[in-house]
Amino acid sequence: MNTRAACAAVVAAVMRAEASLNTLLPKYASQVAVRDSGLLRELCFGTLRHYPALQVILEQLLEKPIKAKEAEVSALLMTALYQIRELRTPDHAAVNEAVAALKALGKPWAKGLVNGVLRRYLREREAIDARCAGDSRYDHSHPRWLEALLREAWPDAADAIMAANNQRPPLCLRVNRLRSSRQAYLALLAQHDIAATPAALSNDGIYLAQPRDVSELPGFGEGLVSIQDEAAQLCAALLACAAGQRVLDACCAPGGKTCHLLESTPQIGELLALDVDAGRLARVEDNLTRLGLRARTLAADAADPATWWDGTFFDRILLDAPCSASGVIRRHPDIKLLRQAGDIARLAATQFDLLSALWRTLKPGGRLLYATCSVLPQENDQVIARFAAATGDCAILAIPESWGVATAHGRQLLPTPGGSDGFYYALLSKTPQPGSEPSA
């Protein structure tokens, strides 16, 4: 399949909210030449990363909007604009490739439209860009509703958050301390001429100077390292599991935190990895196998313990709650299209329900670590405050760390260029009541 046509098909499907980029990309990557798979990924991620700004430009170029049923044409135009603006693709190549892709898309009627729109942009680029300036979607490449929430939550940091969201993310590794050490793996990378530096926040983290495929990482197949953002690596130390404890990792897929808990405390008595999606749970099992770790996996709804809980309390619970993913937009730029303003309240309600359900399975004196990859207080501090107020035996524990920003009830990491993603943590303890079972 023509690579630009494949990109247009992917972006159009995201525009229609049919599926996520991570779901669509493998399907279409298998339809292009192997040598073009990297280009397809760059075009899809880049076009979606800059989609709000590209949409403003397209609005200036079109006399009337392209019909929704022809979303592939709009997507193709934005892909070409992305090539011209960000990849510095030669003008004639960007135009000719876009026009040629229409045949593969089955839309030859649009050749004149695509050719005319792109050539007009090349002729009038300076004036068009000047007219777009001042539109917040163009200036920050974020939907207006999300920018408004970011400015409300982080008035002094909103511009920096959006700028970080628009950058390519760094690649961070987590060393499997059961099989190596950070120092030893850094030396191994140096032997393979792979530039890397130790992470500042995680003792197991390593940043690569340049992202690369896992097949190029020495010892990856043997379980020496995994791919995991530095912010997500902090959960193991915060949960502080101990030997013999019963631990629950709720909403565990794809299993990075599950594996890190086991690497950090191999003497855990039992770890149950729970996820509602059986397909995603298979990825957890694959990761466990590659790393030589063992956990009990179960496909079930964490919000409905009656369907899976055996009545034996957990000493530790990790709830990595489903959220807006507003802290990892640079890794998932389709969030800018797939998330809507109304989703935030719905997600906050789900987060509260999960906390309430899982709390019943926590041993008195036990601890629950609440985590999201969101930077929005509506999903973080506000959920914790509401839950604590409604729960008589919940104590909010201080997180004794200096990273990120201290909030009323937890700590918030904001996305950092070359550093960690946006991530929130709150640590809760179940206060023992008279006659309750003591903590192990």
PyMOL commands that set and color helices and strands:
alter all, ss='L'
color gray80, all
select helices_A, chain A and resi 3-15+21-29+34-49+51-61+68-86+91-105+108-132+136-140+144-153+158-165+182-191+214-216+232-239+256-264+278-291+305-307+335-338+343-359+377-379+381-390
alter helices_A, ss='H'
color red, helices_A
select strands_A, chain A and resi 171-175+196-198+205-208+225-227+246-250+270-275+296-299+314-320+362-372+394-397+405-406+411-413+423-430
alter strands_A, ss='S'
color yellow, strands_A
deselect
rebuild
show_as cartoon
